């Protein structure tokens, strides 16, 4: 399973390869505490093969929280109804229909969620597939698995309410050009000193939610709204992405802003968390149909959660080969034993636990 750690580190650092040894079995099915140690095998590169670079990493201990977030547990145990859901904005589309950012009101508090809405014109087969895709996320609980909080299939449209991973990357424009201060015609609601304080907060950590930025800015003495924070951040030459929080997008953003690249220990921890999540799926007799960085989400504290909102096909279209019968195949990433060619046609068999690894 540690191949996943290799992929994450390789994606962030552009390394051609390195090796490590696994000294203790990963076992966290019920979320118990564990300690995992890794060490580098400092073997020289083979003489006949390609040059291999060894990344020096220290031994680490990876703590694991015992349960998913308390707010997620409460929502999952609550009998939510459609009337408790408020739509905020549409964030994308999948094969099934819309993906929306929403808010669920439960008692005195409200929690942001992501809602997958099945198109009303869906066939019976599509309805079944829509519900089956998220079955493991409904029946299993693990800190490294995305949680399905509610399923509403009593009437159309069918709705699936998913845990919201609120990572919203604030990253500098790729061309490095600042958009400068825009003339919006509004009266200034913050001082230039306050703006300088916000810039320091953003540059200290560019991967924060707008809520966190507002909290820190407020603590520094500037009372303002989330909308003002968003506008000021954009005027400074940064952009705020719609919070979809996939691991591949995060690492690509890190590559564009080298000063915010995660350290090797963070990459090791992320790899361990992917391994723990897939191990829990396997021990409960589930396999993942498309295990990849693009289908792993990040919470606000950069915890990796296996699962997605059904946006990978539209967001990472170049990662897939679409066959004549509209089958989306991640050809560059799929296990080679799963594909074959028959009379010029691509044949793909189902994923197995071994191919997941």
C-alpha positions in Angstrom: 0.0 0.0 0.0 2.9 2.3 0.5 3.0 2.8 -3.2 0.5 5.5 -2.6 2.9 7.3 -0.4 5.5 7.1 -3.2 3.0 8.6 -5.7 2.2 11.5 -3.4 5.8 12.3 -2.7 6.7 12.0 -6.4 3.8 14.3 -7.4 5.0 17.0 -5.1 8.8 16.8 -5.5 9.1 15.5 -9.1 11.4 12.6 -7.9 11.9 9.7 -10.2 11.9 7.1 -7.4 12.9 6.2 -3.9 12.4 3.2 -1.7 11.4 2.6 1.9 10.7 -0.4 4.2 7.6 -1.0 6.1 8.4 -2.1 9.6 5.0 -2.5 11.2 1.7 -3.6 9.8 -0.9 -0.9 9.4 -4.0 -1.9 11.3 -6.6 0.7 12.3 -9.9 -0.9 11.3 -11.7 0.4 14.4 -9.7 3.6 14.7 -7.5 2.5 17.5 -4.2 4.3 18.2 -1.2 3.0 16.4 2.4 3.9 15.7 4.0 3.2 12.3 7.6 3.6 11.5 9.3 4.0 8.2 13.0 4.1 7.3 14.9 4.7 4.0 16.7 1.8 2.4 20.0 3.6 1.4 20.8 1.1 -1.4 22.7 2.4 -4.4 21.0 2.8 -7.7 21.2 -0.2 -10.0 23.9 -0.1 -12.6 21.8 -1.1 -15.6 18.5 0.6 -14.7 17.6 4.3 -14.6 19.1 6.6 -12.1 17.3 6.5 -8.7 17.2 9.3 -6.3 16.8 8.5 -2.6 14.8 11.1 -0.6 16.2 11.3 3.0 13.4 10.9 5.4 13.5 10.5 9.1 11.5 8.0 11.1 8.0 9.2 12.1 5.2 8.3 14.3 1.7 8.9 12.8 -1.1 9.5 15.3 -4.6 8.7 14.2 -7.8 10.2 15.6 -10.1 7.6 16.9 -13.3 8.9 15.4 -14.5 11.2 12.6 -15.2 14.8 13.5 -17.9 15.2 16.2 -20.0 17.4 14.0 -20.0 14.6 11.3 -21.0 12.0 13.8 -23.9 14.1 15.1 -25.2 14.8 11.7 -24.9 11.1 10.6 -26.8 10.0 13.7 -29.5 12.7 13.2 -32.7 11.9 11.2 -32.2 14.7 8.7 -35.0 15.8 6.4 -35.0 17.7 3.2 -36.5 20.7 4.9 -33.3 21.1 6.9 -31.2 21.6 3.8 -30.4 25.1 2.4 -28.6 25.3 -1.0 -25.8 27.9 -1.2 -24.2 27.5 -4.6 -23.6 25.0 -7.5 -20.0 23.9 -7.5 -20.0 21.4 -10.5 -21.6 18.6 -12.4 -21.1 14.9 -12.5 -22.5 12.1 -14.7 -25.6 12.0 -12.4 -26.4 15.7 -12.3 -25.5 18.7 -10.1 -23.1 19.0 -7.2 -24.1 21.7 -4.7 -22.7 23.4 -1.6 -25.3 23.4 1.0 -26.0 24.0 4.7 -27.9 21.7 7.1 -29.7 23.2 10.1 -29.7 20.8 13.0 -31.1 22.4 16.1 -29.2 25.5 17.1 -26.3 25.0 14.8 -25.7 24.7 11.0 -23.1 22.7 9.1 -21.9 23.0 5.6 -22.3 19.9 3.4 -22.0 18.9 -0.3 -25.1 17.6 -2.0 -25.1 15.3 -5.0 -28.4 15.6 -6.9 -29.5 13.0 -9.3 -31.1 14.3 -12.5 -34.9 13.8 -12.6 -34.6 12.0 -16.0 -32.3 9.3 -14.6 -33.2 5.7 -15.5 -33.8 3.0 -13.0 -30.3 1.6 -13.6 -28.8 5.1 -13.0 -30.8 5.5 -9.8 -29.3 2.2 -8.5 -25.8 3.1 -9.5 -26.1 6.6 -7.9 -27.0 5.0 -4.6 -24.5 2.1 -4.8 -21.6 4.4 -5.4 -21.7 5.9 -1.9 -22.8 2.7 0.0 -19.4 2.3 1.8 -19.4 5.9 2.8 -22.9 5.4 4.4 -22.3 2.2 6.3 -18.6 2.7 7.3 -17.1 5.2 9.7 -13.4 6.0 9.6 -11.4 9.2 9.9 -9.9 8.6 6.5 -13.1 7.9 4.6 -15.5 10.6 3.4 -18.8 10.3 5.1 -22.3 10.2 3.5 -24.5 11.9 6.1 -27.9 11.3 4.6 -29.7 9.7 1.6 -33.0 10.9 0.4 -34.6 8.6 -2.2 -38.2 8.7 -1.2 -39.0 11.2 -4.0 -37.2 12.7 -7.0 -34.7 14.2 -7.2 -32.6 11.7 -5.3 -30.2 13.5 -2.9 -27.0 12.3 -1.2 -25.7 14.6 1.5 -21.9 14.3 1.8 -19.4 15.5 4.4 -17.9 18.8 3.4 -14.1 19.0 3.1 -13.5 22.7 3.5 -10.0 23.1 2.2 -10.0 26.3 0.1 -6.6 27.1 -1.4 -5.6 30.7 -1.6 -2.9 30.6 -4.3 -1.1 33.3 -6.3 -1.9 33.6 -10.0 0.3 31.3 -12.1 1.6 34.2 -14.1 2.8 35.9 -10.9 1.0 39.2 -11.8 -0.9 41.0 -9.2 -4.3 42.3 -10.2 -3.8 45.4 -8.0 -6.5 47.2 -6.1 -9.8 47.4 -8.0 -12.0 50.3 -7.9 -15.3 48.8 -6.8 -17.0 52.1 -6.0 -17.6 51.1 -2.4 -16.5 53.1 0.7 -13.4 51.6 2.2 -14.4 49.4 5.2 -10.8 48.6 6.3 -7.7 50.6 6.7 -4.5 50.2 4.8 -2.8 49.0 8.0 -5.5 46.4 8.3 -4.9 45.3 4.7 -1.2 44.9 5.5 -2.1 42.7 8.4 -4.3 40.5 6.2 -1.5 40.2 3.7 0.8 38.9 6.4 -1.9 36.4 7.5 -2.3 35.1 4.0 1.4 34.9 3.2 2.0 32.9 6.4 -0.3 30.1 5.2 -1.9 30.4 1.8 -4.0 27.2 2.2 -6.7 28.4 4.6 -10.4 28.8 4.5 -11.9 32.2 4.3 -13.5 31.6 7.7 -10.0 31.0 9.2 -8.6 34.2 7.5 -11.5 36.2 8.8 -11.0 34.8 12.3 -7.3 35.7 12.4 -8.0 39.1 10.9 -10.7 39.8 13.6 -8.3 38.7 16.3 -5.9 41.3 15.0 -8.5 44.0 15.6 -10.3 44.3 12.3 -14.1 43.6 12.4 -15.3 42.6 8.9 -17.4 40.2 7.0 -16.3 37.0 5.1 -17.3 38.8 1.8 -14.9 41.6 2.6 -12.1 39.2 3.3 -12.8 37.5 0.0 -12.7 40.8 -1.9 -9.5 42.0 -0.2 -7.7 38.7 -0.9 -8.6 39.0 -4.6 -7.5 42.6 -4.7 -4.1 41.6 -3.3 -3.5 39.3 -6.4 -4.6 36.0 -4.9 -7.6 33.9 -6.0 -9.9 31.8 -3.8 -10.9 28.5 -5.3 -14.2 26.8 -4.9 -13.6 24.5 -2.0 -13.4 21.0 -3.6 -10.3 20.1 -1.7 -9.0 17.1 -3.7 -5.5 15.9 -3.0 -4.2 16.2 -6.6 -5.4 19.8 -6.9 -3.7 20.7 -3.6 -0.4 19.3 -4.7 -0.7 21.0 -8.0 -1.3 24.3 -6.2 1.8 23.6 -4.0 3.9 23.1 -7.1 2.7 26.5 -8.4 3.7 28.2 -5.1 6.9 26.5 -3.9 7.0 28.3 -0.6 3.9 26.4 0.5 5.0 22.9 -0.5 4.3 20.3 2.2 7.3 18.9 3.9 8.3 15.2 3.5 6.8 14.3 6.9 3.4 15.7 5.8 3.6 13.7 2.6 4.4 10.6 4.6 1.4 11.2 6.9 -0.9 11.7 3.9 0.3 8.4 2.4 -0.3 6.6 5.6 -3.8 8.0 5.8 -4.6 6.8 2.3 -3.4 3.4 3.3 -5.5 3.3 6.4 -8.6 4.3 4.5 -8.2 1.7 1.8 -7.3 -0.9 4.4 -10.6 -0.2 6.2 -12.5 -0.6 2.9 -10.8 -3.9 2.1 -11.4 -5.3 5.5 -15.1 -4.6 5.0 -15.0 -6.2 1.6 -15.2 -3.1 -0.5 -12.9 -2.0 -3.3 -12.4 1.4 -4.8 -13.2 1.8 -8.5 -10.8 4.6 -9.2 -8.3 5.1 -6.3 -6.1 8.1 -7.2 -5.1 11.5 -5.7 -7.9 13.2 -7.6 -10.4 11.0 -5.6 -9.0 11.8 -2.2 -10.2 14.9 -0.4 -8.6 17.1 2.2 -10.2 18.4 5.3 -9.3 21.8 6.8 -6.5 20.3 8.9 -5.1 18.5 5.8 -6.4 15.1 6.8 -6.8 12.8 3.8 -10.2 11.3 3.2 -10.8 8.7 0.5 -13.9 9.7 -1.4 -15.0 12.3 -3.9 -18.0 14.4 -5.0 -18.2 12.9 -8.5 -16.4 15.8 -10.2 -13.2 14.0 -11.3 -14.4 13.4 -14.9 -15.0 17.0 -15.5 -12.1 18.4 -13.4 -9.4 16.0 -14.6 -10.7 15.0 -18.0 -7.2 14.5 -19.4 -6.6 11.7 -16.9 -9.2 9.5 -18.6 -9.6 7.7 -21.9 -13.3 7.6 -23.0 -14.1 4.4 -24.9 -16.7 4.1 -27.7 -19.3 2.8 -25.2 -18.6 5.9 -22.9 -16.5 4.0 -20.3 -14.1 6.4 -18.5 -10.8 4.6 -18.1 -7.8 6.1 -16.2 -5.5 4.4 -18.6 -2.2 5.9 -17.3 -3.0 5.0 -13.7 -4.9 1.7 -13.9 -3.4 -1.6 -12.8 -2.1 -3.2 -16.1 -3.7 -6.6 -15.3 -7.2 -5.0 -15.5 -7.0 -4.1 -19.2 -6.7 -6.1 -22.4 -7.4 -5.6 -26.1 -9.9 -7.7 -28.0 -10.3 -7.2 -31.7 -9.0 -3.6 -31.4 -11.4 -2.8 -28.5 -10.3 -2.0 -25.0 -11.5 -4.5 -22.4 -11.5 -3.5 -18.7 -12.3 -5.8 -15.8 -13.5 -4.8 -12.3 -11.1 -3.6 -9.7 -9.8 -6.0 -7.0 -8.1 -5.4 -3.7 -4.7 -6.2 -5.3 -5.3 -3.7 -8.1 -6.2 -1.0 -5.5 -2.8 -1.5 -4.0 
